[in-house]
């Protein structure tokens, strides 16, 4: 189905949208850094979503140098923060 899960929704096992509320657990200076941390959380069973912040380079849609916020389900927030700290994230 096109457009599923909805933009900003967290994907759980099998790509199903997660209805639980999202909580920001970290902010990263680039999409690459945020994606690496999201992958680490995924390996630990924690689904996440990356949310771009600000207009990026020149506001032209470039995401390489745009800050990204990493969000997880509220129920996973404390564990995600511990894991990110263990990985040396902020």
C-alpha positions as CSV (number, residue, x, y, z in Angstrom):
1,X,0.0,0.0,0.0
2,X,1.5,3.3,-1.0
3,X,2.3,5.8,1.7
4,X,2.3,3.2,4.5
5,X,3.3,3.6,7.2
6,X,2.4,7.2,7.4
7,X,5.2,9.8,7.4
8,X,6.6,10.0,10.9
9,X,5.1,6.7,12.1
10,X,7.4,4.2,13.6
11,X,7.7,0.8,11.9
12,X,7.6,-2.3,14.0
13,X,8.3,-5.9,13.1
14,X,7.3,-6.6,9.5
15,X,7.0,-2.8,8.7
16,X,3.7,-2.4,10.6
17,X,3.1,1.1,11.9
18,X,3.5,1.5,15.6
19,X,0.7,3.5,17.3
20,X,2.6,4.2,20.5
21,X,3.7,7.9,20.9
22,X,7.1,8.9,19.7
23,X,9.8,10.4,21.9
24,X,13.0,12.1,20.8
25,X,16.0,10.4,22.3
26,X,18.9,12.1,20.4
27,X,19.8,14.7,17.8
28,X,22.6,14.2,15.3
29,X,24.4,16.6,13.0
30,X,23.8,14.6,9.9
31,X,21.4,12.0,8.4
32,X,24.3,9.5,8.1
33,X,25.1,9.6,11.8
34,X,21.4,9.4,12.7
35,X,20.9,6.5,10.4
36,X,23.8,4.5,11.9
37,X,22.4,4.9,15.4
38,X,18.9,4.0,14.2
39,X,20.4,0.8,12.7
40,X,22.1,-0.1,16.0
41,X,18.7,0.4,17.8
42,X,17.0,-1.7,15.2
43,X,19.4,-4.6,15.9
44,X,18.4,-4.3,19.5
45,X,14.8,-4.6,18.6
46,X,13.9,-0.9,19.0
47,X,12.1,0.6,16.0
48,X,12.8,4.3,15.3
49,X,12.2,7.1,12.9
50,X,14.5,9.9,11.8
51,X,13.0,13.4,11.7
52,X,14.9,16.1,9.7
53,X,15.3,19.4,11.5
54,X,15.7,22.8,9.9
55,X,15.9,23.7,6.2
56,X,19.3,22.0,5.5
57,X,21.9,23.3,3.2
58,X,20.4,26.3,1.4
59,X,16.9,24.9,2.1
60,X,17.0,23.0,-1.2
61,X,16.2,19.6,0.3
62,X,19.8,18.5,0.8
63,X,19.9,16.3,3.9
64,X,23.7,15.6,4.2
65,X,24.3,18.5,6.6
66,X,20.8,18.8,8.1
67,X,20.4,17.8,11.8
68,X,18.2,14.8,12.4
69,X,16.2,13.8,15.5
70,X,16.0,10.2,16.4
71,X,12.7,9.1,17.8
72,X,11.5,5.9,19.4
73,X,8.3,4.6,21.0
74,X,7.8,6.1,24.4
75,X,7.9,2.6,25.9
76,X,11.4,2.1,24.4
77,X,12.8,5.5,25.3
78,X,14.8,4.7,28.4
79,X,16.4,1.6,26.9
80,X,17.2,3.4,23.7
81,X,18.9,6.2,25.6
82,X,21.0,3.7,27.5
83,X,22.0,1.9,24.3
84,X,22.9,5.2,22.6
85,X,25.0,6.2,25.6
86,X,26.8,2.9,25.5
87,X,27.5,3.4,21.7
88,X,29.0,6.8,22.6
89,X,26.1,8.9,21.2
90,X,24.7,12.0,22.7
